[in-house]
Amino acid sequence: MIKAVIFDLWGTLVYNKNHIGSYIQRIENIIGEANINIFKELRKEWYVTRWSSDEFFTKLLLKINLPNPIKDELIKIWEEQIEDSYLFDDTEFIFKKLKSMNIKLILLSNTTPISNEIIKKLDIAKYFDSVFFSCNEGILKPTPIIYNKLLIRLRLEPNEVLAVGDQLNTDIIGAEAYGIKSILIDRENKNIRYKGEKISELDEIEFYFR
């Protein structure tokens, strides 16, 4: 019997009106082409650390030897993501439906610490029994360690959990490798050849509990 649902965040529950690449591009335009790879590599570290925006961009400017006064501009660009983020129309509906069925909700996402602020702004933290962000845990999906940690913390078995996400490699394959049944949410039908469980709207999850 399913007792809990693991949700990915970006592209599953929440979207940004601008692609993240647009914020990255604007920052790259300021720091210069020669420093793009350093920025990219430091961002990879950010996904498994709790650095604030101030700490991250301080580290970046030290590495690329650019003046500290531009830090505020870089932070401002990066943190525009907070105001530019929105819930999909079906997100709160499925939360309320599953909670009414006494299903535990778990948020599991590879992300930088900005997502901590975004879920506060969108007022959805209240729905989750537990939140696992890679930046807080120091572990990225799809490593089995994160699923083991999650199941132990919530006292669940793999066959008692359903995972829902929009990325095949991190959300679906990772969970299934640990024995967790997974559902791909494909809102725009991009994964036409995918033969596994697939939905186009979150409210379709309800049918897996009938």
KAGIKA-V361099 format. One record per pair of residues at least 24 apart in sequence whose C-alpha atoms are under 10 Angstrom apart, sorted by the first residue. I is the first residue (numbers start at 1). J is the second residue. D is the distance in whole Angstrom. If there is no record, write none. Layout:
i & j & d
I & J & D
I & J & D
//
This chain:
i & j & d
1 & 159 & 7
1 & 160 & 6
1 & 161 & 8
1 & 209 & 9
2 & 103 & 8
2 & 104 & 9
2 & 156 & 10
2 & 157 & 10
2 & 158 & 9
2 & 159 & 7
2 & 160 & 4
2 & 161 & 5
2 & 162 & 7
2 & 181 & 10
2 & 208 & 9
2 & 209 & 8
3 & 98 & 10
3 & 101 & 9
3 & 102 & 8
3 & 103 & 5
3 & 104 & 6
3 & 105 & 9
3 & 156 & 8
3 & 157 & 9
3 & 159 & 9
3 & 160 & 5
3 & 161 & 6
3 & 162 & 8
3 & 209 & 10
4 & 98 & 9
4 & 99 & 10
4 & 102 & 9
4 & 103 & 5
4 & 104 & 4
4 & 105 & 6
4 & 106 & 7
4 & 129 & 9
4 & 154 & 9
4 & 156 & 8
4 & 157 & 10
4 & 158 & 10
4 & 159 & 10
4 & 160 & 7
4 & 161 & 5
4 & 162 & 6
4 & 163 & 9
5 & 95 & 10
5 & 98 & 9
5 & 103 & 7
5 & 104 & 6
5 & 105 & 5
5 & 106 & 6
5 & 107 & 9
5 & 128 & 10
5 & 160 & 9
5 & 161 & 6
5 & 162 & 5
5 & 163 & 6
5 & 164 & 7
5 & 181 & 10
5 & 182 & 10
5 & 205 & 10
6 & 104 & 9
6 & 105 & 6
6 & 106 & 5
6 & 107 & 6
6 & 108 & 6
6 & 109 & 10
6 & 128 & 10
6 & 130 & 10
6 & 131 & 10
6 & 132 & 10
6 & 147 & 10
6 & 150 & 10
6 & 161 & 7
6 & 162 & 6
6 & 163 & 5
6 & 164 & 6
6 & 165 & 8
6 & 171 & 9
6 & 175 & 9
6 & 180 & 10
6 & 182 & 9
7 & 105 & 7
7 & 106 & 6
7 & 107 & 5
7 & 108 & 6
7 & 109 & 8
7 & 128 & 10
7 & 131 & 10
7 & 162 & 9
7 & 163 & 6
7 & 164 & 5
7 & 165 & 6
7 & 166 & 10
7 & 171 & 9
7 & 183 & 10
8 & 106 & 9
8 & 107 & 6
8 & 108 & 5
8 & 109 & 5
8 & 110 & 8
8 & 132 & 10
8 & 133 & 10
8 & 163 & 8
8 & 164 & 6
8 & 165 & 5
8 & 166 & 7
8 & 167 & 9
8 & 170 & 9
8 & 171 & 7
8 & 185 & 10
9 & 87 & 10
9 & 107 & 7
9 & 108 & 7
9 & 109 & 6
9 & 110 & 9
9 & 111 & 9
9 & 115 & 9
9 & 119 & 9
9 & 133 & 9
9 & 164 & 10
9 & 165 & 8
9 & 166 & 9
10 & 85 & 10
10 & 87 & 10
10 & 109 & 8
10 & 110 & 9
10 & 111 & 9
10 & 115 & 9
10 & 165 & 9
10 & 166 & 8
10 & 167 & 10
11 & 87 & 10
11 & 88 & 9
11 & 165 & 8
11 & 166 & 6
11 & 167 & 8
11 & 185 & 9
11 & 186 & 9
11 & 187 & 9
12 & 87 & 9
12 & 88 & 8
12 & 91 & 8
12 & 164 & 8
12 & 165 & 6
12 & 166 & 6
12 & 167 & 9
12 & 184 & 9
12 & 185 & 7
12 & 186 & 9
12 & 187 & 9
12 & 201 & 9
12 & 202 & 8
13 & 86 & 9
13 & 87 & 6
13 & 88 & 6
13 & 89 & 9
13 & 90 & 8
13 & 91 & 6
13 & 92 & 9
13 & 94 & 10
13 & 95 & 10
13 & 107 & 10
13 & 124 & 10
13 & 164 & 10
13 & 165 & 9
13 & 166 & 10
13 & 185 & 10
13 & 202 & 8
14 & 85 & 7
14 & 86 & 6
14 & 87 & 4
14 & 88 & 6
14 & 89 & 9
14 & 91 & 8
14 & 118 & 9
14 & 119 & 9
14 & 122 & 9
15 & 81 & 10
15 & 84 & 8
15 & 85 & 6
15 & 86 & 5
15 & 87 & 6
15 & 88 & 7
16 & 81 & 7
16 & 82 & 9
16 & 83 & 9
16 & 84 & 6
16 & 85 & 4
16 & 86 & 6
16 & 87 & 9
16 & 88 & 10
17 & 81 & 9
17 & 83 & 9
17 & 84 & 6
17 & 85 & 6
17 & 86 & 8
18 & 80 & 10
18 & 81 & 8
18 & 84 & 7
18 & 85 & 9
19 & 81 & 9
19 & 84 & 10
20 & 78 & 9
20 & 81 & 8
22 & 77 & 10
22 & 78 & 10
23 & 74 & 9
23 & 77 & 6
23 & 78 & 6
23 & 79 & 9
23 & 80 & 8
23 & 81 & 8
24 & 74 & 10
24 & 77 & 9
24 & 78 & 8
26 & 74 & 9
26 & 77 & 8
26 & 78 & 9
27 & 73 & 9
27 & 74 & 6
27 & 75 & 9
27 & 77 & 7
27 & 78 & 8
28 & 74 & 10
30 & 70 & 9
30 & 73 & 9
30 & 74 & 8
31 & 60 & 10
31 & 61 & 9
31 & 64 & 8
31 & 65 & 10
31 & 66 & 8
31 & 70 & 9
31 & 74 & 9
32 & 64 & 10
34 & 64 & 9
35 & 60 & 9
35 & 61 & 10
35 & 63 & 9
35 & 64 & 6
35 & 65 & 10
35 & 66 & 10
36 & 64 & 10
38 & 63 & 8
38 & 64 & 8
39 & 63 & 9
39 & 64 & 9
43 & 112 & 8
44 & 111 & 10
44 & 112 & 9
45 & 112 & 9
45 & 135 & 9
45 & 138 & 9
46 & 111 & 8
46 & 112 & 6
46 & 113 & 8
46 & 134 & 9
46 & 135 & 7
46 & 138 & 9
47 & 109 & 10
47 & 110 & 7
47 & 111 & 5
47 & 112 & 5
47 & 113 & 8
47 & 133 & 9
47 & 134 & 6
47 & 135 & 5
47 & 136 & 9
47 & 137 & 10
47 & 138 & 8
47 & 139 & 8
47 & 140 & 8
48 & 110 & 8
48 & 111 & 8
48 & 112 & 7
48 & 113 & 9
48 & 133 & 9
48 & 134 & 5
48 & 135 & 4
48 & 136 & 7
48 & 137 & 7
48 & 138 & 4
48 & 139 & 6
48 & 140 & 7
49 & 111 & 10
49 & 112 & 8
49 & 113 & 8
49 & 133 & 10
49 & 134 & 8
49 & 135 & 5
49 & 136 & 7
49 & 137 & 8
49 & 138 & 6
49 & 139 & 9
50 & 112 & 8
50 & 113 & 6
50 & 114 & 10
50 & 133 & 10
50 & 134 & 9
50 & 135 & 5
50 & 136 & 6
50 & 137 & 9
50 & 138 & 8
51 & 112 & 8
51 & 113 & 7
51 & 114 & 10
51 & 135 & 8
51 & 136 & 10
52 & 112 & 9
52 & 113 & 7
52 & 114 & 8
53 & 78 & 8
53 & 79 & 8
53 & 112 & 9
53 & 113 & 8
53 & 114 & 8
78 & 114 & 9
79 & 114 & 7
79 & 117 & 9
79 & 118 & 10
81 & 114 & 8
81 & 115 & 9
81 & 117 & 10
81 & 118 & 8
82 & 114 & 7
82 & 115 & 8
82 & 116 & 10
82 & 117 & 7
82 & 118 & 5
82 & 119 & 9
82 & 120 & 10
82 & 121 & 7
82 & 122 & 9
83 & 117 & 10
83 & 118 & 8
83 & 121 & 8
83 & 122 & 9
84 & 118 & 9
85 & 115 & 10
85 & 118 & 7
85 & 119 & 9
85 & 121 & 9
85 & 122 & 8
86 & 118 & 9
86 & 119 & 10
86 & 121 & 9
86 & 122 & 7
87 & 119 & 10
87 & 122 & 7
87 & 123 & 10
87 & 124 & 9
88 & 201 & 9
88 & 202 & 9
89 & 201 & 9
89 & 202 & 9
90 & 201 & 7
90 & 202 & 6
90 & 203 & 6
90 & 204 & 10
91 & 124 & 9
91 & 201 & 9
91 & 202 & 7
91 & 203 & 8
92 & 124 & 8
92 & 127 & 9
92 & 202 & 10
92 & 203 & 10
93 & 202 & 8
93 & 203 & 7
94 & 201 & 10
94 & 202 & 6
94 & 203 & 6
94 & 204 & 9
94 & 205 & 8
94 & 206 & 8
95 & 124 & 9
95 & 127 & 7
95 & 128 & 9
95 & 202 & 9
95 & 203 & 9
96 & 127 & 8
97 & 203 & 9
97 & 205 & 10
97 & 206 & 8
98 & 127 & 10
98 & 203 & 10
98 & 205 & 9
98 & 206 & 8
98 & 209 & 9
99 & 127 & 8
99 & 128 & 9
101 & 209 & 9
103 & 129 & 10
103 & 161 & 10
104 & 128 & 7
104 & 129 & 6
104 & 130 & 9
104 & 154 & 9
104 & 161 & 9
105 & 129 & 6
105 & 130 & 7
105 & 131 & 9
105 & 161 & 10
105 & 162 & 10
106 & 130 & 5
106 & 131 & 6
106 & 132 & 8
106 & 150 & 9
106 & 154 & 9
106 & 161 & 10
106 & 162 & 10
106 & 163 & 9
107 & 131 & 5
107 & 132 & 6
107 & 133 & 8
107 & 163 & 10
107 & 164 & 10
108 & 132 & 5
108 & 133 & 6
108 & 134 & 8
108 & 140 & 10
108 & 141 & 8
108 & 146 & 9
108 & 147 & 9
108 & 150 & 9
108 & 163 & 9
108 & 164 & 10
108 & 165 & 9
108 & 171 & 9
109 & 133 & 5
109 & 134 & 6
109 & 135 & 9
109 & 140 & 8
109 & 141 & 7
109 & 165 & 9
109 & 170 & 9
109 & 171 & 9
110 & 134 & 5
110 & 135 & 7
110 & 136 & 10
110 & 137 & 10
110 & 138 & 10
110 & 139 & 8
110 & 140 & 6
110 & 141 & 6
110 & 142 & 9
110 & 170 & 9
110 & 171 & 10
111 & 135 & 6
111 & 136 & 9
111 & 140 & 9
112 & 136 & 9
129 & 154 & 9
130 & 154 & 8
140 & 170 & 9
141 & 169 & 9
141 & 170 & 5
141 & 171 & 7
141 & 173 & 10
141 & 174 & 7
141 & 175 & 9
142 & 169 & 7
142 & 170 & 5
142 & 171 & 7
142 & 172 & 9
142 & 173 & 8
142 & 174 & 4
142 & 175 & 7
142 & 176 & 10
142 & 177 & 9
142 & 178 & 9
143 & 170 & 9
143 & 174 & 7
143 & 175 & 9
143 & 177 & 9
143 & 178 & 9
144 & 174 & 7
144 & 175 & 8
144 & 177 & 8
144 & 178 & 6
145 & 178 & 10
146 & 174 & 10
146 & 175 & 10
147 & 174 & 9
147 & 175 & 7
147 & 177 & 10
147 & 178 & 7
147 & 179 & 10
147 & 180 & 9
148 & 178 & 8
162 & 205 & 10
162 & 208 & 9
164 & 197 & 10
164 & 198 & 9
164 & 199 & 9
164 & 202 & 9
164 & 205 & 9
165 & 198 & 10
166 & 191 & 10
166 & 198 & 10
166 & 199 & 10
166 & 200 & 10
167 & 191 & 10
168 & 194 & 9
172 & 196 & 9
172 & 197 & 10
183 & 208 & 10
//
